Amino acid sequence: MLGSGIPGGLPHGTDEDTPVFVISVAAQLSGLHAQTLRSYDRLGLVSPGRTPGGGRRYSVRDIALLKEVQRLSQEAGVNLAGIKRIIELENQVEALQHRVSELTEELASAYAAAEQAAAAVHASYRKDLVPVRQRGALVVWRPKPRRPR
């Protein structure tokens, strides 16, 4: 869980996406300077929520993302443009995985409905079937050749 790195855990009634931390607290939790957070916001790397007055409010997910940006920059040597692209691609992959899950559930539901419909049809056949006696002879019709006139 993302909130496990937050001292005291998450505030009551919030989740990882709830913007609750002011920029000074987010800076302290992420180990970055507040000006760096402002720069990342301007570049679109991390987009915190905003108060009606325009103040930034960071969520636990934002803080985890700030730490990841710092890690990619310092440990992996990725520039900020590359980090932005990585974040965009990760978000796209996450959205696509979510869509695949939705479609998988939809498909399973459709298969179940089709199986029920097929079972209902097969059940109705059994009531309508009439036994037929089997005969051992097979008659093949062959038309007689026409006589020329």
Z-matrix of the N, CA and C atoms (Angstrom, degrees):
N
C 1 1.446
C 2 1.518 1 109.30
N 3 1.320 2 116.15 1 139.51
C 4 1.455 3 120.55 2 -176.76
C 5 1.518 4 112.58 3 -65.58
N 6 1.317 5 118.62 4 -34.46
C 7 1.455 6 122.61 5 -175.68
C 8 1.513 7 114.55 6 -71.56
N 9 1.337 8 116.90 7 -6.61
C 10 1.461 9 118.85 8 -176.39
C 11 1.520 10 112.39 9 -66.92
N 12 1.354 11 118.51 10 -20.84
C 13 1.454 12 120.93 11 179.34
C 14 1.519 13 113.30 12 -87.19
N 15 1.317 14 118.16 13 1.04
C 16 1.460 15 122.35 14 -178.47
C 17 1.522 16 108.48 15 -95.19
N 18 1.349 17 116.81 16 123.26
C 19 1.468 18 119.23 17 178.79
C 20 1.528 19 110.30 18 -58.17
N 21 1.321 20 116.62 19 128.58
C 22 1.459 21 121.35 20 179.95
C 23 1.513 22 113.48 21 82.34
N 24 1.339 23 117.85 22 -3.01
C 25 1.453 24 121.64 23 179.37
C 26 1.525 25 111.70 24 78.26
N 27 1.323 26 115.27 25 -166.59
C 28 1.461 27 121.36 26 -178.76
C 29 1.525 28 110.96 27 -82.16
N 30 1.332 29 117.04 28 148.16
C 31 1.471 30 118.92 29 173.90
C 32 1.532 31 110.05 30 -61.72
N 33 1.315 32 116.02 31 150.75
C 34 1.464 33 121.50 32 -178.01
C 35 1.528 34 110.93 33 -57.91
N 36 1.318 35 116.86 34 135.76
C 37 1.462 36 122.28 35 176.77
C 38 1.518 37 114.30 36 79.95
N 39 1.324 38 117.93 37 15.50
C 40 1.461 39 120.68 38 179.72
C 41 1.521 40 110.32 39 -122.12
N 42 1.323 41 115.39 40 166.10
C 43 1.461 42 120.63 41 173.41
C 44 1.525 43 108.63 42 -131.20
N 45 1.324 44 117.69 43 -170.95
C 46 1.464 45 121.92 44 -175.17
C 47 1.521 46 113.44 45 -63.93
N 48 1.331 47 117.53 46 -20.74
C 49 1.461 48 121.22 47 -176.99
C 50 1.521 49 113.56 48 -99.48
N 51 1.319 50 118.05 49 -2.08
C 52 1.460 51 121.13 50 -178.79
C 53 1.524 52 109.90 51 -77.57
N 54 1.350 53 117.42 52 120.24
C 55 1.467 54 119.21 53 178.99
C 56 1.528 55 110.99 54 -75.73
N 57 1.331 56 116.32 55 110.36
C 58 1.468 57 120.35 56 -175.71
C 59 1.523 58 114.24 57 -128.26
N 60 1.329 59 118.90 58 -23.07
C 61 1.458 60 121.32 59 -171.81
C 62 1.522 61 111.57 60 -94.45
N 63 1.335 62 116.16 61 129.33
C 64 1.467 63 120.61 62 173.73
C 65 1.520 64 108.23 63 -69.35
N 66 1.311 65 116.70 64 165.09
C 67 1.461 66 121.08 65 -172.81
C 68 1.525 67 113.00 66 -60.54
N 69 1.337 68 117.89 67 -35.81
C 70 1.468 69 119.20 68 -179.46
C 71 1.527 70 111.32 69 -66.66
N 72 1.332 71 117.28 70 -38.73
C 73 1.468 72 121.21 71 178.46
C 74 1.531 73 109.70 72 -70.73
N 75 1.343 74 116.27 73 -42.03
C 76 1.468 75 119.88 74 178.64
C 77 1.530 76 110.39 75 -61.73
N 78 1.322 77 116.27 76 -40.24
C 79 1.471 78 119.92 77 178.33
C 80 1.520 79 110.65 78 -62.11
N 81 1.312 80 116.15 79 -43.83
C 82 1.466 81 120.50 80 179.81
C 83 1.529 82 110.77 81 -65.02
N 84 1.334 83 117.14 82 -44.49
C 85 1.468 84 120.69 83 -178.78
C 86 1.523 85 112.23 84 -66.64
N 87 1.317 86 116.73 85 -33.85
C 88 1.467 87 119.99 86 -177.67
C 89 1.524 88 112.53 87 -88.83
N 90 1.326 89 116.77 88 -14.36
C 91 1.463 90 119.82 89 -179.11
C 92 1.520 91 112.60 90 79.80
N 93 1.318 92 117.41 91 18.47
C 94 1.458 93 122.08 92 -179.64
C 95 1.524 94 110.01 93 -115.18
N 96 1.305 95 115.90 94 165.71
C 97 1.463 96 121.41 95 177.06
C 98 1.526 97 108.60 96 -82.09
N 99 1.320 98 117.16 97 148.12
C 100 1.466 99 121.52 98 -179.61
C 101 1.530 100 111.27 99 -57.70
N 102 1.324 101 117.67 100 -36.18
C 103 1.469 102 120.61 101 179.28
C 104 1.531 103 110.64 102 -65.16
N 105 1.318 104 116.82 103 -33.94
C 106 1.465 105 121.02 104 176.89
C 107 1.522 106 109.65 105 -65.04
N 108 1.335 107 116.86 106 -41.08
C 109 1.462 108 120.37 107 177.69
C 110 1.519 109 110.77 108 -62.03
N 111 1.331 110 116.81 109 -40.61
C 112 1.464 111 120.31 110 177.77
C 113 1.530 112 110.73 111 -63.45
N 114 1.323 113 116.55 112 -40.67
C 115 1.474 114 120.89 113 178.00
C 116 1.523 115 110.76 114 -63.15
N 117 1.322 116 116.49 115 -46.00
C 118 1.462 117 120.16 116 179.10
C 119 1.525 118 111.16 117 -60.96
N 120 1.332 119 116.88 118 -36.33
C 121 1.464 120 121.17 119 177.15
C 122 1.529 121 109.69 120 -65.32
N 123 1.332 122 117.88 121 -46.62
C 124 1.469 123 121.29 122 179.44
C 125 1.529 124 111.53 123 -60.66
N 126 1.330 125 116.52 124 -36.81
C 127 1.468 126 120.92 125 -179.92
C 128 1.532 127 112.85 126 -79.04
N 129 1.319 128 116.73 127 -11.11
C 130 1.462 129 120.17 128 179.89
C 131 1.514 130 114.05 129 83.02
N 132 1.328 131 117.27 130 15.20
C 133 1.468 132 119.99 131 178.86
C 134 1.522 133 111.20 132 -74.52
N 135 1.309 134 116.54 133 -44.67
C 136 1.459 135 123.09 134 178.68
C 137 1.527 136 105.97 135 -133.51
N 138 1.317 137 116.56 136 121.58
C 139 1.464 138 120.67 137 -177.59
C 140 1.522 139 109.81 138 -114.12
N 141 1.329 140 116.08 139 95.82
C 142 1.469 141 118.97 140 -178.70
C 143 1.531 142 110.90 141 -72.09
N 144 1.337 143 114.34 142 163.74
C 145 1.452 144 119.11 143 173.62
C 146 1.517 145 109.73 144 -68.59
N 147 1.303 146 116.06 145 167.30
C 148 1.470 147 120.85 146 -179.98
C 149 1.519 148 109.85 147 -126.98
N 150 1.323 149 115.06 148 145.36
C 151 1.467 150 120.89 149 173.10
C 152 1.522 151 107.41 150 -81.85
N 153 1.339 152 117.97 151 166.34
C 154 1.471 153 119.14 152 176.76
C 155 1.535 154 112.39 153 -56.23
N 156 1.326 155 117.45 154 -28.58
C 157 1.458 156 121.47 155 178.50
C 158 1.520 157 113.49 156 -83.90
N 159 1.341 158 118.54 157 -3.53
C 160 1.459 159 122.63 158 177.60
C 161 1.515 160 115.04 159 97.70
N 162 1.330 161 117.75 160 -0.36
C 163 1.462 162 120.39 161 178.77
C 164 1.519 163 111.75 162 -70.09
N 165 1.311 164 116.41 163 145.25
C 166 1.467 165 121.35 164 179.58
C 167 1.526 166 110.08 165 -78.51
N 168 1.325 167 114.99 166 140.43
C 169 1.463 168 121.67 167 173.69
C 170 1.526 169 107.01 168 -132.90
N 171 1.319 170 115.23 169 122.43
C 172 1.462 171 121.87 170 -176.15
C 173 1.524 172 110.88 171 -99.67
N 174 1.313 173 115.62 172 141.91
C 175 1.460 174 121.91 173 175.47
C 176 1.528 175 109.09 174 -95.35
N 177 1.305 176 115.62 175 171.75
C 178 1.465 177 120.84 176 175.97
C 179 1.530 178 109.39 177 -61.67
N 180 1.318 179 116.63 178 -38.81
C 181 1.466 180 120.68 179 178.47
C 182 1.538 181 110.17 180 -63.62
N 183 1.341 182 116.60 181 -39.93
C 184 1.469 183 120.25 182 177.19
C 185 1.531 184 110.72 183 -60.99
N 186 1.310 185 116.49 184 -41.97
C 187 1.471 186 120.48 185 -178.66
C 188 1.523 187 110.26 186 -66.41
N 189 1.328 188 117.18 187 -40.07
C 190 1.467 189 120.09 188 176.31
C 191 1.526 190 109.92 189 -62.85
N 192 1.326 191 116.86 190 -38.72
C 193 1.459 192 120.82 191 178.46
C 194 1.534 193 111.06 192 -67.40
N 195 1.322 194 116.96 193 -39.32
C 196 1.475 195 120.34 194 175.95
C 197 1.525 196 110.53 195 -59.29
N 198 1.313 197 116.60 196 -43.18
C 199 1.468 198 120.38 197 179.02
C 200 1.525 199 111.10 198 -64.42
N 201 1.341 200 116.16 199 -37.82
C 202 1.465 201 120.32 200 178.78
C 203 1.529 202 110.52 201 -67.73
N 204 1.326 203 117.84 202 -40.61
C 205 1.463 204 121.44 203 176.92
C 206 1.526 205 109.32 204 -59.87
N 207 1.307 206 116.71 205 -45.05
C 208 1.471 207 120.81 206 179.06
C 209 1.528 208 110.93 207 -62.62
N 210 1.315 209 116.77 208 -43.16
C 211 1.465 210 120.56 209 179.63
C 212 1.523 211 110.91 210 -62.43
N 213 1.335 212 116.73 211 -47.78
C 214 1.466 213 119.90 212 -179.74
C 215 1.532 214 111.26 213 -61.75
N 216 1.304 215 115.98 214 -38.67
C 217 1.458 216 120.82 215 -178.54
C 218 1.524 217 111.51 216 -70.75
N 219 1.319 218 117.39 217 -49.25
C 220 1.461 219 120.86 218 -172.71
C 221 1.524 220 113.46 219 -84.88
N 222 1.318 221 117.34 220 -43.41
C 223 1.469 222 119.87 221 -175.07
C 224 1.524 223 112.60 222 -88.25
N 225 1.337 224 116.64 223 -38.40
C 226 1.460 225 119.48 224 -176.37
C 227 1.527 226 112.12 225 -96.68
N 228 1.336 227 117.53 226 -10.98
C 229 1.456 228 120.40 227 177.42
C 230 1.518 229 114.67 228 71.27
N 231 1.321 230 117.61 229 24.61
C 232 1.469 231 121.55 230 -179.72
C 233 1.523 232 108.27 231 -84.94
N 234 1.350 233 116.77 232 135.65
C 235 1.458 234 118.89 233 178.21
C 236 1.530 235 109.81 234 -76.78
N 237 1.322 236 116.87 235 168.94
C 238 1.463 237 121.10 236 -173.69
C 239 1.527 238 112.47 237 -64.19
N 240 1.323 239 117.85 238 -35.23
C 241 1.464 240 120.46 239 176.82
C 242 1.536 241 109.92 240 -63.96
N 243 1.327 242 116.46 241 -41.10
C 244 1.464 243 120.57 242 177.74
C 245 1.514 244 111.54 243 -65.90
N 246 1.334 245 115.77 244 -39.24
C 247 1.471 246 119.93 245 178.54
C 248 1.519 247 110.19 246 -63.77
N 249 1.340 248 116.24 247 -42.08
C 250 1.473 249 119.67 248 179.09
C 251 1.522 250 110.04 249 -60.48
N 252 1.329 251 117.12 250 -42.66
C 253 1.467 252 121.15 251 179.62
C 254 1.531 253 110.89 252 -65.54
N 255 1.316 254 117.06 253 -41.02
C 256 1.467 255 121.30 254 177.89
C 257 1.535 256 109.71 255 -60.08
N 258 1.330 257 116.45 256 -45.54
C 259 1.466 258 120.68 257 -179.83
C 260 1.529 259 110.41 258 -62.58
N 261 1.340 260 116.62 259 -44.01
C 262 1.469 261 120.43 260 178.58
C 263 1.522 262 110.96 261 -59.90
N 264 1.327 263 116.66 262 -44.89
C 265 1.469 264 120.63 263 -179.40
C 266 1.526 265 111.50 264 -66.54
N 267 1.329 266 117.02 265 -40.14
C 268 1.470 267 119.49 266 177.38
C 269 1.526 268 110.73 267 -63.22
N 270 1.335 269 117.10 268 -40.46
C 271 1.468 270 120.33 269 177.49
C 272 1.526 271 110.77 270 -64.38
N 273 1.338 272 116.03 271 -39.39
C 274 1.457 273 120.02 272 178.60
C 275 1.525 274 110.96 273 -65.22
N 276 1.317 275 116.88 274 -43.74
C 277 1.470 276 120.80 275 178.41
C 278 1.531 277 109.93 276 -61.03
N 279 1.323 278 116.78 277 -44.17
C 280 1.461 279 120.66 278 179.45
C 281 1.529 280 110.94 279 -60.95
N 282 1.329 281 117.08 280 -43.62
C 283 1.468 282 120.82 281 178.71
C 284 1.526 283 111.01 282 -64.22
N 285 1.325 284 116.68 283 -40.93
C 286 1.461 285 120.12 284 179.24
C 287 1.529 286 111.60 285 -67.39
N 288 1.326 287 117.22 286 -39.13
C 289 1.465 288 120.34 287 177.23
C 290 1.530 289 110.10 288 -62.90
N 291 1.318 290 115.97 289 -40.44
C 292 1.464 291 120.26 290 178.18
C 293 1.536 292 109.74 291 -63.10
N 294 1.337 293 117.04 292 -42.71
C 295 1.461 294 120.90 293 -179.84
C 296 1.525 295 111.07 294 -65.78
N 297 1.330 296 116.91 295 -39.43
C 298 1.467 297 120.37 296 177.48
C 299 1.520 298 109.96 297 -61.87
N 300 1.334 299 117.37 298 -41.12
C 301 1.468 300 120.52 299 177.76
C 302 1.523 301 110.81 300 -62.15
N 303 1.338 302 116.30 301 -43.53
C 304 1.470 303 119.96 302 178.23
C 305 1.525 304 110.96 303 -60.49
N 306 1.343 305 116.36 304 -46.38
C 307 1.462 306 120.70 305 -178.75
C 308 1.524 307 111.81 306 -66.58
N 309 1.326 308 117.05 307 -35.37
C 310 1.465 309 121.00 308 177.54
C 311 1.524 310 110.38 309 -63.44
N 312 1.336 311 115.99 310 -44.02
C 313 1.465 312 120.15 311 177.26
C 314 1.528 313 110.95 312 -64.09
N 315 1.332 314 116.38 313 -41.61
C 316 1.457 315 121.34 314 179.30
C 317 1.525 316 110.48 315 -62.33
N 318 1.332 317 116.08 316 -43.03
C 319 1.456 318 121.26 317 -179.93
C 320 1.527 319 110.88 318 -65.46
N 321 1.317 320 117.14 319 -42.87
C 322 1.469 321 120.53 320 178.08
C 323 1.523 322 110.26 321 -61.45
N 324 1.310 323 117.06 322 -39.96
C 325 1.458 324 121.42 323 178.24
C 326 1.532 325 110.86 324 -65.42
N 327 1.331 326 116.04 325 -41.03
C 328 1.468 327 120.22 326 178.91
C 329 1.534 328 110.72 327 -65.76
N 330 1.342 329 116.74 328 -41.44
C 331 1.462 330 119.95 329 177.05
C 332 1.532 331 110.60 330 -61.31
N 333 1.317 332 116.96 331 -43.71
C 334 1.463 333 120.58 332 179.79
C 335 1.526 334 110.54 333 -62.33
N 336 1.326 335 116.80 334 -42.45
C 337 1.467 336 120.40 335 178.84
C 338 1.525 337 110.56 336 -65.00
N 339 1.333 338 117.18 337 -40.16
C 340 1.466 339 120.71 338 178.96
C 341 1.528 340 110.94 339 -65.52
N 342 1.327 341 116.37 340 -40.63
C 343 1.469 342 119.52 341 178.33
C 344 1.525 343 111.23 342 -64.29
N 345 1.330 344 117.02 343 -40.14
C 346 1.463 345 120.33 344 177.49
C 347 1.521 346 110.71 345 -64.58
N 348 1.327 347 116.86 346 -41.79
C 349 1.463 348 120.47 347 179.25
C 350 1.530 349 110.28 348 -64.50
N 351 1.322 350 116.60 349 -42.42
C 352 1.464 351 120.34 350 179.14
C 353 1.525 352 110.42 351 -64.89
N 354 1.315 353 117.21 352 -40.06
C 355 1.464 354 120.36 353 178.51
C 356 1.525 355 110.30 354 -64.20
N 357 1.310 356 117.50 355 -39.17
C 358 1.464 357 120.74 356 178.50
C 359 1.520 358 110.65 357 -65.09
N 360 1.330 359 116.87 358 -40.68
C 361 1.461 360 120.52 359 178.43
C 362 1.517 361 110.09 360 -65.04
N 363 1.315 362 116.70 361 -45.42
C 364 1.472 363 119.97 362 179.72
C 365 1.528 364 110.96 363 -63.64
N 366 1.294 365 117.53 364 -37.24
C 367 1.461 366 120.59 365 178.41
C 368 1.522 367 110.34 366 -64.80
N 369 1.324 368 117.18 367 -37.10
C 370 1.467 369 119.53 368 179.85
C 371 1.523 370 111.11 369 -71.44
N 372 1.334 371 118.01 370 -31.13
C 373 1.465 372 120.26 371 177.70
C 374 1.514 373 110.88 372 -61.64
N 375 1.271 374 117.56 373 -40.66
C 376 1.464 375 121.19 374 -176.05
C 377 1.522 376 111.40 375 -62.15
N 378 1.311 377 116.71 376 -30.70
C 379 1.458 378 120.02 377 179.54
C 380 1.522 379 111.21 378 -78.28
N 381 1.311 380 117.79 379 -27.58
C 382 1.451 381 121.53 380 -174.60
C 383 1.526 382 113.82 381 -95.24
N 384 1.319 383 118.51 382 -7.71
C 385 1.449 384 120.70 383 -176.65
C 386 1.531 385 110.59 384 -72.40
N 387 1.308 386 113.79 385 140.39
C 388 1.463 387 120.63 386 178.41
C 389 1.521 388 106.69 387 -117.75
N 390 1.317 389 117.08 388 129.56
C 391 1.471 390 117.77 389 179.85
C 392 1.529 391 110.89 390 -66.35
N 393 1.296 392 117.13 391 141.27
C 394 1.462 393 123.21 392 -179.89
C 395 1.521 394 106.80 393 -123.63
N 396 1.334 395 113.98 394 134.78
C 397 1.461 396 117.62 395 177.83
C 398 1.518 397 108.97 396 -74.32
N 399 1.279 398 114.78 397 138.68
C 400 1.449 399 118.15 398 -179.61
C 401 1.519 400 108.41 399 -92.74
N 402 1.296 401 115.40 400 135.43
C 403 1.464 402 121.12 401 178.04
C 404 1.512 403 107.44 402 -112.69
N 405 1.280 404 114.40 403 150.48
C 406 1.450 405 120.00 404 -176.79
C 407 1.513 406 114.23 405 -84.24
N 408 1.333 407 119.61 406 -5.40
C 409 1.457 408 120.08 407 -174.79
C 410 1.524 409 110.23 408 -103.89
N 411 1.294 410 113.29 409 145.51
C 412 1.450 411 120.29 410 175.99
C 413 1.515 412 106.65 411 -121.85
N 414 1.299 413 117.64 412 125.90
C 415 1.456 414 122.08 413 -178.48
C 416 1.519 415 107.59 414 -106.30
N 417 1.316 416 114.52 415 128.55
C 418 1.457 417 120.33 416 178.28
C 419 1.512 418 107.01 417 -113.25
N 420 1.279 419 116.99 418 127.07
C 421 1.461 420 121.53 419 179.92
C 422 1.506 421 109.08 420 -90.28
N 423 1.312 422 113.61 421 127.20
C 424 1.453 423 120.05 422 176.34
C 425 1.520 424 107.20 423 -126.08
N 426 1.295 425 116.10 424 118.26
C 427 1.469 426 116.77 425 -179.83
C 428 1.531 427 110.75 426 -67.08
N 429 1.323 428 115.24 427 147.51
C 430 1.463 429 119.64 428 178.29
C 431 1.525 430 108.16 429 -74.64
N 432 1.328 431 115.84 430 144.71
C 433 1.467 432 117.41 431 177.72
C 434 1.528 433 110.22 432 -65.49
N 435 1.284 434 116.40 433 143.99
C 436 1.461 435 120.40 434 179.92
C 437 1.525 436 110.07 435 -76.43
N 438 1.293 437 113.56 436 145.32
C 439 1.467 438 118.70 437 176.89
C 440 1.530 439 108.31 438 -89.81
N 441 1.256 440 115.22 439 138.03
C 442 1.478 441 116.75 440 177.33
C 443 1.506 442 109.83 441 -66.11
N 444 1.284 443 119.98 442 145.36
C 445 1.474 444 123.55 443 -179.86
C 446 1.459 445 111.88 444 -102.81
